[in-house]
Amino acid sequence: MSYTIKNVAIAGAGGNLGKIVTPTFVSSGKFNVRVLTRQGSSTAGLPEGVEVVEVDYSSPESLQFALAGQDAVISLITTPAAMTQLSLIDAAIAAGVRRFIPSEFGSNLANPKTRANPVFKHKVATEDYLIEKAQSTTLTYTFFYNNAFLDWALRANFIVDFASPRPQVLDSGDTPFSATTMQSVADGLVGVLLHPAETANRAVYVHDLVTSQNRLLALAREARPDRHWEPESVALDDLVAVAEKRMAQGIFDFETIGPFLKRAIADPECGGVFTGKTDNELLGLKGKTDEFVLELLKDHLK
Ligand SMILES: NC(=O)c1ccc[n+]([C@@H]2O[C@H](COP(=O)([O-])OP(=O)(O)OC[C@H]3O[C@@H](n4cnc5c(N)ncnc54)[C@H](OP(=O)(O)O)[C@@H]3O)[C@@H](O)[C@H]2O)c1
């Protein structure tokens, strides 16, 4: 059955990704946007005139009220609160919402090795819940995979630590991986909701380009010829082994989680290269070139 999506509820709109997705939806002029936010959260920075509804994620009535009349929910909820999405999904079904996009926006969870990665346990549980519900209700889902956030990863010195003269590279440093700016994620989400039939009950894959740590280092040297980086090779398996020990000790900080994320992004067996299978064309994404990355690096390294 064909349907159009007009009313879009965005949960987690004030976060890192939400700050880009929300204005993109508003300025597209194609949707009515309603933001769901917890009581006491700041709404500063949300686009002017956007409808804001306070919700209590522990109250089904509150969530159902907030989702009344909505055609789609985009969840941009922070990863530690991922399981909150189950009550949001229940409320979406009760309110007659047609499409739910859970908070994923990263690794290829269709890859068995990535699906078993412990840091994605709650994202996988959310996917499984949606798959089950889509079989018995009118709710549909789209899973959005974009591998690494290019701009976020550069800013956080996550993929290459440009703040260090001896940044780590994983194994040879040449392993290719897909990367996507948060703006392209936002544009791709608009594309998903403009193509509800083509994106129903499946994962979409997008990327701006395929790069590698060594390629990023080469571009960084071009951006800042006055600076010097001497990369240090580390075995990804060794990094993950240390992280596994920390996890077994109950330590769940970023030092533990980071190597698991790096595995999902850049281990050749984890499905992090999307060449040949992207939905870029359907969703209206044109991809980016190294020149674009060079400009990002010039900005980051100034
Ligand atoms: N691929 C990548 O490289 C990459 C990098 C970073 C993030 N991501 C993914 O992008 C998605 C969004 O991440 P983000 O960094 O934008 O998130 P974030 O900034 O940490 O948080 C987003 C929003 O979550 C809401 N939130 C916080 N605690 C909550 C709770 N206990 N219950 C319900 N809502 C809560 C808040 O909204 P309110 O206060 O308004 O309720 C917050 O603004 C995640 O799935 C994350 O894994 C991917």
The ligand as an SDF file (V2000), in Angstrom:
LIG
                    3D

 48 52  0  0  0  0  0  0  0  0999 V2000
   28.7750    6.5250   13.0040 N   0  0  0  0  0  0  0  0  0  0  0  0
   29.3870    7.2760   13.8820 C   0  0  0  0  0  0  0  0  0  0  0  0
   30.6060    7.5200   13.7660 O   0  0  0  0  0  0  0  0  0  0  0  0
   28.6070    7.8790   15.0240 C   0  0  0  0  0  0  0  0  0  0  0  0
   29.2170    8.8180   15.8520 C   0  0  0  0  0  0  0  0  0  0  0  0
   28.4610    9.3860   16.8850 C   0  0  0  0  0  0  0  0  0  0  0  0
   27.1370    8.9800   17.0800 C   0  0  0  0  0  0  0  0  0  0  0  0
   26.5900    8.0240   16.2530 N   0  0  0  0  0  0  0  0  0  0  0  0
   25.1960    7.5600   16.4700 C   0  0  0  0  0  0  0  0  0  0  0  0
   24.2800    8.6300   16.2330 O   0  0  0  0  0  0  0  0  0  0  0  0
   23.1530    8.4830   17.1120 C   0  0  0  0  0  0  0  0  0  0  0  0
   22.9230    9.8140   17.8480 C   0  0  0  0  0  0  0  0  0  0  0  0
   24.0840   10.0930   18.6210 O   0  0  0  0  0  0  0  0  0  0  0  0
   24.3720   11.5410   19.2150 P   0  0  0  0  0  0  0  0  0  0  0  0
   25.8400   11.6040   19.4970 O   0  0  0  0  0  0  0  0  0  0  0  0
   23.7360   12.5650   18.3510 O   0  0  0  0  0  0  0  0  0  0  0  0
   23.5730   11.4550   20.5950 O   0  0  0  0  0  0  0  0  0  0  0  0
   23.7080   12.4490   21.8500 P   0  0  0  0  0  0  0  0  0  0  0  0
   24.0940   13.7940   21.3740 O   0  0  0  0  0  0  0  0  0  0  0  0
   24.5630   11.7940   22.8910 O   0  0  0  0  0  0  0  0  0  0  0  0
   22.2140   12.4450   22.4350 O   0  0  0  0  0  0  0  0  0  0  0  0
   21.0860   12.6650   21.6110 C   0  0  0  0  0  0  0  0  0  0  0  0
   19.8540   12.9300   22.4430 C   0  0  0  0  0  0  0  0  0  0  0  0
   19.4660   11.7780   23.1910 O   0  0  0  0  0  0  0  0  0  0  0  0
   18.5250   12.2350   24.1610 C   0  0  0  0  0  0  0  0  0  0  0  0
   18.7290   11.4920   25.4190 N   0  0  0  0  0  0  0  0  0  0  0  0
   19.7980   11.5530   26.2460 C   0  0  0  0  0  0  0  0  0  0  0  0
   19.6120   10.7320   27.3130 N   0  0  0  0  0  0  0  0  0  0  0  0
   18.3970   10.1640   27.1350 C   0  0  0  0  0  0  0  0  0  0  0  0
   17.6340    9.2450   27.8970 C   0  0  0  0  0  0  0  0  0  0  0  0
   18.0950    8.7460   29.0530 N   0  0  0  0  0  0  0  0  0  0  0  0
   16.4350    8.8660   27.4210 N   0  0  0  0  0  0  0  0  0  0  0  0
   15.9620    9.3580   26.2620 C   0  0  0  0  0  0  0  0  0  0  0  0
   16.6390   10.2590   25.5100 N   0  0  0  0  0  0  0  0  0  0  0  0
   17.8380   10.6410   25.9390 C   0  0  0  0  0  0  0  0  0  0  0  0
   18.7600   13.7390   24.3790 C   0  0  0  0  0  0  0  0  0  0  0  0
   17.6190   14.4520   23.8710 O   0  0  0  0  0  0  0  0  0  0  0  0
   16.6100   15.2300   24.8480 P   0  0  0  0  0  0  0  0  0  0  0  0
   17.4420   15.7350   25.9930 O   0  0  0  0  0  0  0  0  0  0  0  0
   16.0600   16.3120   23.9740 O   0  0  0  0  0  0  0  0  0  0  0  0
   15.5600   14.2490   25.2730 O   0  0  0  0  0  0  0  0  0  0  0  0
   19.9940   13.9950   23.5190 C   0  0  0  0  0  0  0  0  0  0  0  0
   20.0170   15.2800   22.9540 O   0  0  0  0  0  0  0  0  0  0  0  0
   23.4600    7.3070   18.0420 C   0  0  0  0  0  0  0  0  0  0  0  0
   22.8110    6.1600   17.5680 O   0  0  0  0  0  0  0  0  0  0  0  0
   24.9620    7.1590   17.9150 C   0  0  0  0  0  0  0  0  0  0  0  0
   25.4340    5.8380   18.1360 O   0  0  0  0  0  0  0  0  0  0  0  0
   27.2870    7.4840   15.2330 C   0  0  0  0  0  0  0  0  0  0  0  0
  1  2  1  0
  2  3  2  0
  2  4  1  0
  4  5  1  0
  4 48  2  0
  5  6  2  0
  6  7  1  0
  7  8  2  0
  8  9  1  0
  8 48  1  0
  9 10  1  0
  9 46  1  0
 10 11  1  0
 11 12  1  0
 11 44  1  0
 12 13  1  0
 13 14  1  0
 14 15  2  0
 14 16  1  0
 14 17  1  0
 17 18  1  0
 18 19  2  0
 18 20  1  0
 18 21  1  0
 21 22  1  0
 22 23  1  0
 23 24  1  0
 23 42  1  0
 24 25  1  0
 25 26  1  0
 25 36  1  0
 26 27  1  0
 26 35  1  0
 27 28  2  0
 28 29  1  0
 29 30  1  0
 29 35  2  0
 30 31  1  0
 30 32  2  0
 32 33  1  0
 33 34  2  0
 34 35  1  0
 36 37  1  0
 36 42  1  0
 37 38  1  0
 38 39  2  0
 38 40  1  0
 38 41  1  0
 42 43  1  0
 44 45  1  0
 44 46  1  0
 46 47  1  0
M  CHG  2   8   1  16  -1
M  END
$$$$
